[in-house]
C-alpha cells in the first residue's frame, strides 16, 4: 500500500474513533499500519482534497476496501476531481459506511429506508473501472437508487443532469417525494424539469395539500410571466428614438432640357 492510500484510510477512520466497524481492528493490527503509524499526516494532503490526488491512490483505496471490507460499497463514491459540496456528502457517506453504524439512521434526509437498501444493491468492480468516474456518475447512481426503490419510470440521467448540484438540496428532496406521491401524473420528464426551474426561484415552498395539476399550473403561470417579461424587454430594445440626420435639409431640382 502507498503511503498516500494509508493517509486516506486514516482520514476516514482515526484510531481513536469509538464504536468503529470491526474491519478497522484488522487494519490497525496490519503491517501497513505498523509501517506508517508514525507518518506525519499533516505533511500529506488533507481529507478534503483526496479526490484531487493521483488516481492510482484512489484506485488503491477502493482496491484495499474491496479486498478487506465485508460488503460492497457503491463505486460512484470514489469519484475524482473538483467536488465541493457533493464531495463533502460523498465523504460523509463513506465515513458512515465505514463506521459500522446504521447508514439509514445517519442519512434520513437523503434516503427512505427502501432507498437506502437499494443504494447498496451493488457489486465490487475492478478498480480500473472507476477511471472516468466523476461527480455526475455519483449523482446518477444516487438518483437511480431512488427511482428504482420507488418504481418510477423515469431516467436517472435526466435527474442527474437537470438537478445537478441541487440534487441534494432541501427543495429537491421535497420535490422528489412529491413526485413519488403523484407517480401517474408525474410521468412527463420535460414537465418535471419545467416545474423544478420554477421551484428553484422559491426560497421556501410548501407542497402540502397541493395536487400535481395545481403545482403544474403554478409553474405554467411563472413560465408565462417570464416569457411576457422577455418579450416586453425585446420591444423596449426595439423602441428606439430616431434622431434627426446631421445632413442639412436639401431639395432636388430637375433641370429642363433645352
KERO-574376 format. One line per 4 residues: number of its first residue (from 1); their letters; for each residue z, y, x of N, C-alpha, C. Coordinates in pm, 1 decimal. Each point is the difference from the previous one (the first is absolute). Layout:
N
NUM = A = Z,Y,X,Z,Y,X,Z,Y,X ~ ... .
//
This chain:
258
1 = XXXX = 0.0,-119.7,83.7,0.0,119.7,-83.7,0.0,124.9,87.4 ~ -81.4,98.8,-39.5,-2.0,127.5,72.2,126.4,79.0,-31.6 ~ 36.7,83.9,94.5,118.9,83.3,-22.7,-19.7,91.2,-121.4 ~ -125.7,44.6,-21.6,-26.8,85.2,-114.9,26.3,-71.4,-131.2 .
5 = XXXX = -34.9,-127.2,-5.9,25.3,-79.0,-120.3,149.8,-16.6,-21.8 ~ 73.6,-19.9,108.6,144.9,-10.3,-9.8,59.2,128.0,-57.8 ~ -51.8,115.3,43.0,49.8,128.2,-49.5,-20.1,9.4,-151.5 ~ -116.8,-43.5,-48.6,-24.8,2.5,-144.3,103.0,-85.9,-72.6 .
9 = XXXX = 20.0,-120.7,47.0,96.9,-90.6,-62.5,140.0,60.9,-0.6 ~ 36.9,58.7,111.7,133.3,58.4,12.1,14.7,119.8,-93.2 ~ -105.7,77.5,-15.1,3.3,114.1,-91.5,24.5,-44.6,-144.1 ~ -64.0,-109.4,-37.7,11.3,-42.9,-138.8,133.8,-65.4,-31.6 .
13 = XXXX = 65.3,-54.9,98.4,127.4,-64.0,-28.4,91.8,4.6,122.9 ~ 71.2,113.1,19.1,94.7,9.5,112.9,103.7,-111.3,-6.3 ~ 54.5,-32.9,113.0,92.8,-113.1,7.0,125.1,22.2,-84.4 ~ 40.0,125.8,-15.4,123.2,28.3,-74.7,-21.2,7.5,-151.7 .
17 = XXXX = -122.2,-30.8,-45.1,-27.2,1.1,-143.2,74.8,-114.9,-66.2 ~ 72.9,31.2,-106.1,81.4,-102.7,-65.8,-80.1,-76.4,-105.8 ~ 42.3,-121.4,-24.4,-59.6,-84.0,-104.9,-151.2,-15.4,13.8 ~ -45.7,-9.1,121.4,-143.8,-12.4,21.8,-47.9,-143.4,-25.7 .
21 = XXXX = -130.7,-12.7,-10.9,-62.4,-129.8,-24.3,33.4,-94.1,114.9 ~ 23.3,-130.5,-27.1,30.3,-97.3,106.3,-104.1,-5.3,110.9 ~ -122.1,40.4,-31.4,-106.2,5.0,99.8,44.5,75.4,124.0 ~ 79.4,107.4,-19.3,38.9,85.8,111.6,102.6,-64.8,92.0 .
25 = XXXX = 75.0,-95.2,-53.1,95.9,-70.1,86.2,-73.6,-71.3,113.3 ~ -111.3,-63.3,-35.1,-80.9,-68.6,100.5,-66.1,99.6,95.1 ~ -42.0,114.7,-54.0,-63.7,100.8,83.6,95.9,49.4,107.9 ~ 123.5,27.2,-37.4,95.2,55.1,96.3,56.8,-104.7,95.0 .
29 = XXXX = -34.5,-124.9,-24.1,36.8,-105.5,93.7,-118.8,-45.0,84.2 ~ -114.4,61.7,-23.0,-122.7,-43.1,66.5,-9.9,52.3,143.2 ~ -90.1,-59.7,75.5,-25.4,44.4,137.4,-55.8,142.5,0.8 ~ -76.9,31.3,-104.3,-58.6,134.6,-8.7,109.2,105.6,-5.3 .
33 = XXXX = 100.8,-23.8,-83.1,106.7,98.7,-11.8,76.6,12.0,132.0 ~ 28.5,-110.2,61.5,72.1,3.2,128.0,-80.9,72.1,107.6 ~ -132.1,-8.5,-13.1,-87.7,64.2,98.4,-1.7,151.7,-17.6 ~ 3.1,45.6,-125.1,-19.1,143.0,-26.8,124.4,70.6,-55.0 .
37 = XXXX = 111.0,-68.5,-11.1,116.8,58.0,-66.9,49.4,129.2,64.7 ~ -26.8,17.6,129.5,45.3,121.4,68.1,-107.7,108.8,4.1 ~ -109.8,-26.1,-70.8,-110.2,96.6,-2.2,44.2,128.5,-69.6 ~ -29.9,112.0,60.8,33.8,128.8,-59.2,-102.9,31.2,-109.3 .
41 = XXXX = 39.8,-22.1,-122.6,-92.2,16.3,-112.0,-57.0,141.5,-5.6 ~ 80.7,99.1,35.4,-43.3,139.6,-8.2,-118.9,30.2,90.2 ~ -21.1,-83.9,101.0,-113.6,22.2,89.6,-131.1,-46.0,-63.1 ~ 12.6,-76.9,-107.2,-118.5,-50.6,-67.4,-24.5,79.9,-126.6 .
45 = XXXX = -102.0,-37.4,-73.9,-34.4,75.4,-119.9,105.0,-19.5,-109.4 ~ 24.1,104.2,-79.0,93.7,-13.1,-112.3,-60.5,-83.5,-111.1 ~ 82.6,-46.6,-88.2,-48.0,-83.4,-110.5,-108.4,69.9,-81.0 ~ 15.1,131.0,-18.5,-92.5,75.8,-83.9,-143.5,-1.0,52.1 .
49 = XXXX = -17.9,-31.8,128.5,-135.2,7.3,56.9,-57.1,-136.0,39.9 ~ 63.6,-107.5,-40.4,-46.8,-130.4,47.2,-139.8,-33.7,-51.8 ~ -41.0,57.2,-110.9,-131.8,-28.1,-55.2,-111.9,67.1,79.2 ~ 35.5,95.7,84.0,-100.2,66.5,82.1,-12.7,-62.5,139.4 .
53 = XXXX = 73.2,-108.4,21.8,-0.6,-62.9,131.1,-116.3,-98.3,14.0 ~ -4.2,-59.9,116.0,-101.8,-100.8,32.6,-3.5,-107.3,-108.8 ~ -118.8,-27.4,-53.6,-13.3,-98.1,-107.8,48.0,-137.6,43.1 ~ -8.9,-30.7,128.2,44.4,-131.3,47.2,149.8,-19.2,-23.2 .
57 = XXXX = 75.8,109.9,8.5,145.1,-7.6,-25.5,25.2,-29.0,-147.5 ~ -76.1,67.0,-87.1,14.3,-22.6,-143.7,-35.2,-144.2,-34.1 ~ -106.3,-51.0,60.7,-39.8,-139.0,-23.1,109.3,-96.2,47.1 ~ 58.1,30.6,116.2,102.9,-88.8,53.0,126.3,4.2,-85.8 .
61 = XXXX = 31.3,115.7,-54.1,112.1,14.4,-92.6,-21.3,-92.7,-119.2 ~ -119.5,6.9,-59.7,-32.1,-85.2,-114.0,0.2,-147.0,40.7 ~ -57.7,-29.4,116.6,-7.6,-137.7,47.5,138.4,-60.0,22.5 ~ 90.5,80.7,54.7,136.3,-48.4,24.4,68.5,-34.4,-132.1 .
65 = XXXX = -15.4,87.6,-98.9,61.0,-26.6,-130.2,-64.1,-121.8,-65.8 ~ -131.7,-13.3,17.0,-69.3,-115.3,-55.6,55.7,-130.3,55.9 ~ 36.4,1.6,127.4,49.6,-121.7,66.4,147.5,-27.4,-27.4 ~ 76.2,105.9,-34.3,144.1,-17.4,-8.7,63.9,32.9,-134.9 .
69 = XXXX = -65.7,87.1,-78.5,59.9,37.1,-127.7,-38.8,-104.6,-104.1 ~ 92.2,-39.8,-89.3,-26.1,-114.2,-89.6,-102.7,24.7,-109.5 ~ -13.6,125.6,-48.3,-89.5,27.0,-112.6,-109.4,98.5,37.9 ~ -121.0,-19.4,-55.1,-110.2,93.1,30.7,32.8,143.0,-40.6 .
73 = XXXX = -49.5,94.0,76.6,17.0,142.2,-26.4,-138.3,58.7,-24.5 ~ -17.7,82.3,-104.5,-133.0,58.1,-26.0,-58.8,64.3,124.7 ~ -115.8,-46.7,45.7,-59.7,54.0,123.7,-28.8,149.6,-6.2 ~ -20.5,52.9,-122.0,-34.7,142.0,-13.1,112.9,92.2,45.5 .
77 = XXXX = 121.1,-52.9,12.8,111.9,81.7,47.3,-11.3,32.9,148.7 ~ -91.2,-68.2,69.3,-14.2,18.5,145.0,-121.7,87.4,34.0 ~ -32.1,91.6,-90.6,-118.1,83.5,23.2,23.4,96.5,115.9 ~ -109.2,44.3,58.3,5.6,86.9,118.0,-53.6,138.2,-34.2 .
81 = XXXX = 44.9,101.5,73.7,-54.8,134.1,-11.0,100.0,100.7,-53.8 ~ -46.7,125.7,-13.7,83.8,105.5,-57.4,34.6,-38.4,-142.5 ~ 126.2,9.5,-35.9,40.9,-55.4,-128.4,88.4,91.9,-83.9 ~ 79.1,86.0,64.1,86.0,90.9,-74.1,95.0,-71.5,-93.7 .
85 = XXXX = 5.9,50.0,-123.6,92.3,-54.1,-99.8,-26.8,-146.8,-27.9 ~ -127.3,-39.3,-5.4,-32.7,-139.5,-28.7,50.5,-92.0,110.8 ~ -5.4,47.8,123.7,54.6,-78.1,110.9,150.5,-15.5,-12.5 ~ 67.3,104.2,-44.9,145.4,-6.5,-19.0,35.3,-103.7,-107.1 .
89 = XXXX = -78.2,-1.1,-108.3,24.5,-97.2,-106.3,-25.8,-141.9,50.2 ~ -110.7,-18.8,72.2,-31.4,-133.1,53.6,109.0,-45.8,96.5 ~ 51.7,90.9,82.0,109.4,-33.7,91.7,125.7,-39.0,-77.6 ~ 27.1,73.3,-106.8,116.8,-31.9,-82.5,-13.0,-139.7,-58.7 .
93 = XXXX = -120.1,-31.4,-49.4,-18.4,-131.6,-60.2,11.9,-110.4,103.9 ~ -50.8,23.1,120.2,16.7,-98.9,106.1,148.1,-18.9,32.6 ~ 72.1,110.3,9.9,143.9,-7.6,28.2,72.1,-76.0,-109.8 ~ -35.5,26.9,-125.0,64.3,-69.2,-112.8,-28.3,-149.6,4.3 .
97 = XXXX = -123.8,-36.8,33.6,-35.6,-141.7,9.4,78.7,-67.7,111.3 ~ 4.1,65.3,115.4,64.8,-59.8,116.7,152.1,2.5,-8.7 ~ 53.4,79.2,-91.8,146.1,7.1,-13.7,57.1,-123.0,-69.2 ~ -83.9,-69.6,-78.0,48.0,-117.7,-70.3,61.3,33.0,-135.2 .
101 = XXXX = 8.6,128.6,-34.3,54.1,38.8,-130.0,-111.5,1.2,-103.8 ~ 36.0,16.6,-125.7,-98.2,-3.5,-108.0,-98.1,115.9,11.8 ~ -125.9,-35.1,18.6,-104.2,101.9,9.6,-13.6,74.5,-132.1 ~ 5.3,-73.3,-109.7,-15.1,62.9,-130.9,112.7,99.1,-27.4 .
105 = XXXX = 123.8,-39.9,28.6,113.9,87.8,-26.1,-10.4,130.6,77.9 ~ -61.9,-5.1,118.4,-12.9,119.5,82.4,-122.7,83.8,-35.8 ~ -87.6,-54.2,-86.1,-126.5,69.6,-27.6,-38.4,-1.1,-147.6 ~ 99.0,14.0,-85.7,-26.4,3.7,-144.0,-87.3,118.9,-38.9 .
109 = XXXX = 2.4,102.0,81.0,-80.1,119.9,-26.7,-149.5,-31.4,6.6 ~ -37.6,-96.8,86.5,-141.3,-30.2,23.4,-47.9,-128.6,-66.3 ~ 92.5,-89.0,-34.5,-38.1,-131.0,-52.3,88.5,-42.1,-117.0 ~ -61.3,-69.7,-95.5,79.5,-78.7,-93.3,29.1,-132.5,72.1 .
113 = XXXX = 84.6,-81.6,-57.7,32.0,-128.3,64.4,-125.2,-87.9,10.9 ~ -82.8,0.6,-103.3,-123.4,-79.6,1.3,-97.2,52.8,104.4 ~ -8.7,131.5,13.2,-89.9,60.7,98.5,45.7,-31.0,141.6 ~ 131.2,5.4,23.1,53.5,-30.2,132.9,-29.6,-144.9,37.9 .
117 = XXXX = 12.0,-90.8,-96.5,-30.3,-141.4,25.3,-147.3,-17.1,34.2 ~ -85.5,69.2,-73.4,-144.2,-7.6,25.0,-34.6,56.0,137.2 ~ 72.4,102.4,42.4,-26.1,64.4,128.3,13.5,-97.8,116.5 ~ 84.0,-101.3,-17.7,24.2,-95.6,108.4,-72.6,-133.2,-18.7 .
121 = XXXX = -97.6,-3.0,-89.5,-83.3,-120.3,-11.3,-112.5,10.8,103.0 ~ 37.7,-7.1,124.5,-95.8,17.3,109.9,18.3,-112.9,101.7 ~ -93.4,-9.9,89.2,7.2,-95.9,109.7,-5.4,74.9,132.3 ~ 50.8,-62.7,103.4,-17.4,55.5,133.5,-148.7,-3.5,34.4 .
125 = XXXX = -46.5,98.5,71.0,-139.1,1.0,47.1,0.2,1.3,152.5 ~ -116.4,-15.3,58.5,-9.1,11.6,144.8,13.9,147.2,38.8 ~ 75.8,29.4,106.1,21.5,140.2,40.0,-129.2,79.8,16.2 ~ -108.6,-66.6,40.8,-127.0,69.8,19.6,-53.6,59.8,-130.0 .
129 = XXXX = 44.8,-52.7,-113.5,-51.6,46.4,-128.1,56.9,135.2,-42.4 ~ 97.3,50.9,71.5,53.2,132.0,-34.1,-63.4,108.7,86.2 ~ -109.9,-34.3,68.9,-69.4,95.4,86.5,-32.1,131.7,-69.7 ~ -58.3,-9.7,-118.3,-48.6,118.4,-69.2,94.5,45.4,-110.8 .
133 = XXXX = 120.7,-47.2,1.4,94.0,32.0,-107.3,51.3,143.2,13.5 ~ -13.2,77.4,-108.7,51.1,136.4,-3.6,80.4,21.0,-127.1 ~ 39.4,124.1,-24.2,88.2,22.7,-114.4,-70.8,-27.5,-134.1 ~ -134.6,7.9,-4.2,-69.2,-30.8,-123.9,13.6,-148.0,-36.3 .
137 = XXXX = 1.4,-86.7,101.2,22.7,-143.4,-25.4,142.4,-22.5,-51.1 ~ 93.2,76.1,54.1,139.2,-6.1,-45.9,8.7,36.8,-148.0 ~ -67.9,108.0,-39.7,2.1,44.7,-139.2,-72.2,-97.8,-92.0 ~ -113.1,-51.9,45.9,-76.3,-91.9,-84.1,78.9,-128.5,-25.8 .
141 = XXXX = 67.9,-49.8,102.3,81.7,-120.5,-17.4,112.8,27.5,-99.5 ~ 60.3,117.4,9.7,109.5,39.6,-89.0,-47.7,4.9,-145.4 ~ -112.8,68.7,-23.5,-50.7,11.4,-136.5,-48.7,-134.4,-53.0 ~ -54.4,-81.4,86.5,-46.7,-132.0,-41.7,115.3,-84.5,-53.4 .
145 = XXXX = 115.7,7.3,67.9,117.9,-74.9,-43.8,46.8,48.6,-137.8 ~ 2.3,130.2,-19.8,45.5,55.7,-127.0,-97.5,-32.2,-113.5 ~ -128.9,6.6,29.6,-101.9,-28.3,-101.0,5.4,-146.4,-42.9 ~ 9.8,-90.5,97.0,4.9,-142.8,-32.4,127.4,-35.6,-75.8 .
149 = XXXX = 111.6,59.2,41.9,127.2,-29.4,-65.2,-0.3,41.9,-146.7 ~ -77.6,103.8,-31.8,-5.6,50.7,-136.9,-125.4,-43.9,-76.0 ~ -78.1,-89.0,64.3,-118.8,-58.5,-61.8,-94.6,108.3,-52.7 ~ -28.2,96.8,84.1,-91.5,107.9,-34.4,-139.5,-30.8,54.9 .
153 = XXXX = -100.5,35.2,-75.9,-138.2,-19.0,44.7,-48.6,130.4,62.9 ~ 60.5,35.9,112.8,-30.7,125.0,68.6,-14.7,-27.4,149.5 ~ -57.3,95.1,71.6,-28.6,-17.7,142.7,109.0,61.2,87.0 ~ 53.3,-79.6,91.4,99.0,50.5,95.2,-62.6,103.4,92.2 .
157 = XXXX = -127.5,-22.2,34.0,-71.1,95.0,85.6,-10.7,136.7,-67.3 ~ -22.0,-0.8,-131.4,-7.6,125.5,-75.0,131.8,76.4,10.4 ~ 111.3,-67.3,-22.2,130.4,66.2,6.6,28.4,51.6,140.5 ~ -32.9,-80.9,101.0,24.6,41.1,137.9,-79.4,124.9,36.1 .
161 = XXXX = -125.2,6.9,-45.2,-85.2,114.7,31.1,36.4,122.8,-81.8 ~ 28.7,-20.7,-129.0,26.8,112.4,-88.9,139.7,57.6,21.5 ~ 98.4,-87.7,15.3,138.7,46.4,11.0,37.1,33.5,144.3 ~ -59.0,-72.0,94.3,18.0,22.7,143.5,146.0,32.3,35.2 .
165 = XXXX = 22.0,116.9,67.5,134.6,33.3,47.3,99.1,19.8,-114.7 ~ -51.1,16.1,-122.5,87.5,15.9,-116.3,39.0,-133.5,-62.6 ~ -44.5,-110.4,59.6,21.5,-131.4,-59.0,147.4,-31.9,-25.0 ~ 87.5,50.1,85.1,141.6,-35.7,-10.2,83.7,114.7,-55.6 .
169 = XXXX = -65.7,100.7,-56.6,72.4,114.0,-56.8,58.5,-36.8,-135.7 ~ 93.1,81.6,-47.4,65.0,-25.9,-128.4,-101.3,0.9,-113.9 ~ -91.9,97.6,-0.4,-96.7,9.2,-109.0,-91.0,-122.8,-2.3 ~ -34.0,-54.1,117.6,-84.9,-119.5,6.2,72.3,-121.4,-56.3 .
173 = XXXX = 127.5,-14.2,34.3,77.0,-114.2,-49.2,15.8,7.5,-151.4 ~ 34.1,117.9,-50.7,16.3,16.5,-144.8,-132.6,-22.0,-72.7 ~ -107.0,52.1,57.8,-131.8,-13.4,-62.5,-43.7,-146.2,-3.8 ~ 23.1,-73.8,108.2,-40.5,-140.6,1.8,78.3,-78.9,-104.8 .
177 = XXXX = 128.1,29.0,-13.8,78.5,-68.5,-103.5,-56.1,31.4,-139.5 ~ -44.0,124.7,-17.9,-59.4,40.3,-127.1,-130.5,-76.5,-23.7 ~ -79.2,-15.9,105.4,-125.1,-77.1,-9.8,29.8,-144.0,-41.7 ~ 103.3,-59.3,58.9,36.5,-138.0,-32.1,42.3,-14.5,-146.8 .
181 = XXXX = 59.9,103.8,-55.5,42.9,-2.8,-140.3,-117.2,17.1,-95.5 ~ -113.2,47.6,52.7,-117.4,25.9,-83.5,-123.6,-68.9,60.2 ~ 14.8,-129.0,29.7,-103.9,-75.1,69.4,-134.6,6.8,-69.7 ~ -0.8,-18.5,-130.4,-127.2,-6.8,-71.9,-71.1,134.5,-0.9 .
185 = XXXX = 76.7,105.3,-14.7,-61.6,133.7,-5.8,-40.1,50.0,138.0 ~ 78.3,-37.7,101.6,-22.6,50.9,136.5,-92.5,-91.9,78.2 ~ -119.6,-19.4,-50.2,-92.8,-92.5,63.9,-109.0,70.1,80.2 ~ -14.5,129.6,-21.0,-106.1,75.8,65.6,54.4,67.7,125.9 .
189 = XXXX = -48.6,-43.1,117.2,53.7,53.5,126.0,-33.1,147.8,19.6 ~ -117.4,41.7,-45.2,-34.6,142.4,11.3,97.3,84.4,-80.8 ~ 35.0,-49.6,-116.7,95.7,70.1,-85.7,137.8,3.3,65.0 ~ 40.9,-111.5,59.7,128.3,-7.1,70.6,3.5,103.1,112.8 .
193 = XXXX = -110.8,9.9,72.7,-8.2,96.1,109.7,4.7,143.4,-47.8 ~ -71.6,30.2,-109.0,0.4,136.1,-55.2,140.2,40.1,-45.1 ~ 69.7,-91.2,-63.5,136.1,29.4,-46.1,92.2,22.4,119.1 ~ -21.2,-76.8,106.9,84.4,17.7,118.8,-21.2,137.9,62.0 .
197 = XXXX = -124.3,49.4,1.0,-26.7,135.3,48.5,80.3,101.9,-80.2 ~ 4.8,-20.2,-129.7,77.2,88.1,-88.0,149.6,-8.7,32.1 ~ 50.1,-121.1,17.9,143.1,-19.8,25.0,45.2,63.3,131.6 ~ -88.8,0.9,99.3,34.9,57.3,129.4,22.8,151.0,-6.5 .
201 = XXXX = -43.3,62.1,-107.1,21.6,144.4,-14.9,135.1,30.5,-63.8 ~ 74.8,-104.0,-36.8,129.1,17.1,-65.8,112.6,-39.7,94.6 ~ 100.7,85.1,13.8,115.8,-33.9,83.6,81.8,-112.1,-64.1 ~ 16.7,8.1,-129.2,70.4,-103.6,-74.7,-81.1,-31.3,-124.6 .
205 = XXXX = -4.3,-127.1,-33.8,-73.1,-37.3,-120.5,78.6,-108.2,-72.5 ~ 18.9,19.8,-129.0,76.0,-94.0,-81.4,-95.8,-89.0,-79.2 ~ 2.3,-129.2,29.5,-89.4,-94.7,-66.4,58.1,-54.7,-129.8 ~ 129.4,16.8,-20.3,65.1,-56.9,-118.1,-65.6,49.1,-129.2 .
209 = XXXX = -15.1,-93.5,-93.1,-52.3,28.4,-134.3,-145.9,43.4,-1.3 ~ -69.7,-17.7,112.4,-142.6,32.6,4.8,-83.3,-126.4,-20.2 ~ -110.0,12.4,-70.1,-96.7,-108.8,-7.6,-106.4,25.3,106.6 ~ -80.8,-102.8,28.4,-108.7,18.1,97.3,-99.4,104.6,-50.9 .
213 = XXXX = -26.8,-3.2,-128.2,-94.2,95.4,-57.8,49.1,143.9,15.9 ~ 130.2,20.6,-19.8,56.0,134.7,14.5,-7.8,48.1,144.7 ~ 30.9,-90.4,93.6,-7.0,37.0,141.6,-144.4,30.9,39.5 ~ -92.1,-80.9,-47.0,-140.8,23.4,29.2,-45.1,135.1,-54.4 .
217 = XXXX = 47.7,35.0,-118.7,-37.0,128.1,-59.8,53.1,116.9,83.0 ~ 123.6,-10.9,47.7,56.3,104.7,86.0,-83.9,16.7,126.0 ~ -41.8,-112.9,55.2,-83.3,3.3,120.5,-134.5,64.6,-29.4 ~ -61.5,-36.2,-112.3,-130.3,55.7,-36.1,8.4,151.3,-20.3 .
221 = XXXX = 108.4,45.6,-63.0,17.7,144.2,-21.1,13.3,73.3,132.8 ~ 73.2,-61.1,92.1,17.3,61.5,132.4,-133.2,6.3,74.4 ~ -75.0,-109.0,-3.6,-129.7,-2.4,67.4,-95.5,102.8,-61.8 ~ 6.3,16.3,-131.9,-85.1,97.6,-66.6,36.7,142.3,43.9 .
225 = XXXX = 130.0,26.2,14.2,45.1,131.5,47.7,-52.6,26.8,141.2 ~ 5.0,-102.3,84.3,-50.1,14.9,137.6,-149.4,29.6,-1.0 ~ -74.8,-73.3,-83.2,-145.1,23.7,-8.1,-29.6,141.3,-49.9 ~ 75.0,45.2,-101.3,-20.2,134.4,-55.4,28.4,106.6,105.3 .
229 = XXXX = 106.4,-18.9,76.5,34.3,95.9,104.9,-109.4,5.1,105.9 ~ -54.1,-115.5,36.2,-104.2,-4.4,103.3,-127.3,69.3,-48.7 ~ -35.2,-25.1,-126.0,-119.3,64.9,-55.7,20.9,150.5,-5.9 ~ 120.9,43.5,-41.9,32.5,142.1,-5.5,-9.7,65.8,135.5 .
233 = XXXX = 47.1,-70.4,102.9,-6.5,54.8,136.4,-144.5,13.5,47.8 ~ -85.2,-93.7,-42.9,-140.5,7.5,39.7,-68.6,121.1,-63.8 ~ 34.8,25.2,-129.1,-57.6,115.4,-67.1,44.6,130.0,66.0 ~ 127.1,3.2,44.0,50.2,119.1,67.0,-76.7,25.8,129.4 .
237 = XXXX = -29.7,-109.7,69.2,-75.1,14.7,124.7,-141.8,51.9,-25.8 ~ -57.5,-37.0,-116.2,-135.9,41.4,-31.4,-5.9,141.6,-59.7 ~ 112.4,44.1,-59.2,2.2,131.6,-64.8,19.7,109.7,103.9 ~ -100.6,17.7,82.5,7.6,100.1,106.4,-63.7,130.7,-45.6 .
241 = XXXX = 45.3,112.5,55.7,-62.0,130.7,-27.8,-121.4,16.6,90.7 ~ -109.3,46.0,-61.4,-120.2,24.4,79.6,-2.5,147.3,37.5 ~ 23.0,31.7,124.2,2.1,139.3,45.5,-142.1,56.6,4.5 ~ -4.2,131.6,-17.5,-128.7,66.6,4.7,-62.3,-14.0,137.7 .
245 = XXXX = -130.3,-17.0,3.2,-69.3,-16.0,127.8,12.3,125.7,84.9 ~ 8.7,-18.9,129.4,8.3,114.1,92.3,-133.3,72.0,12.5 ~ -107.7,-61.3,-48.4,-132.8,62.5,3.8,-8.8,106.1,-109.9 ~ -41.4,120.7,35.9,-8.7,109.1,-97.9,-106.5,-30.6,-104.7 .
249 = XXXX = 18.8,67.4,-116.5,-97.1,-20.0,-107.3,-140.4,39.8,45.7 ~ -98.5,-68.3,-46.4,-137.3,32.2,39.1,-91.4,-22.4,-119.8 ~ -114.1,55.7,11.1,-99.4,-18.4,-105.9,-128.6,-52.8,60.8 ~ -77.0,-61.5,-80.5,-125.0,-59.9,47.5,-116.3,65.2,-74.4 .
253 = XXXX = -91.9,60.9,76.0,-114.1,67.1,-60.9,-127.1,-73.6,34.3 ~ -84.4,-18.1,-102.0,-127.8,-67.6,21.9,-106.5,105.3,20.7 ~ -66.4,-4.0,112.7,-104.4,97.7,28.6,-125.0,-30.9,-81.1 ~ -60.4,107.5,-49.0,-123.2,-15.5,-77.5,-119.9,-11.2,93.4 .
257 = XX = -93.9,-78.1,-37.9,-123.1,-11.1,81.4,-89.8,120.5,-22.7 ~ -57.8,50.5,107.1,-92.0,114.3,-10.4,-130.0,-43.9,-62.2 .
//
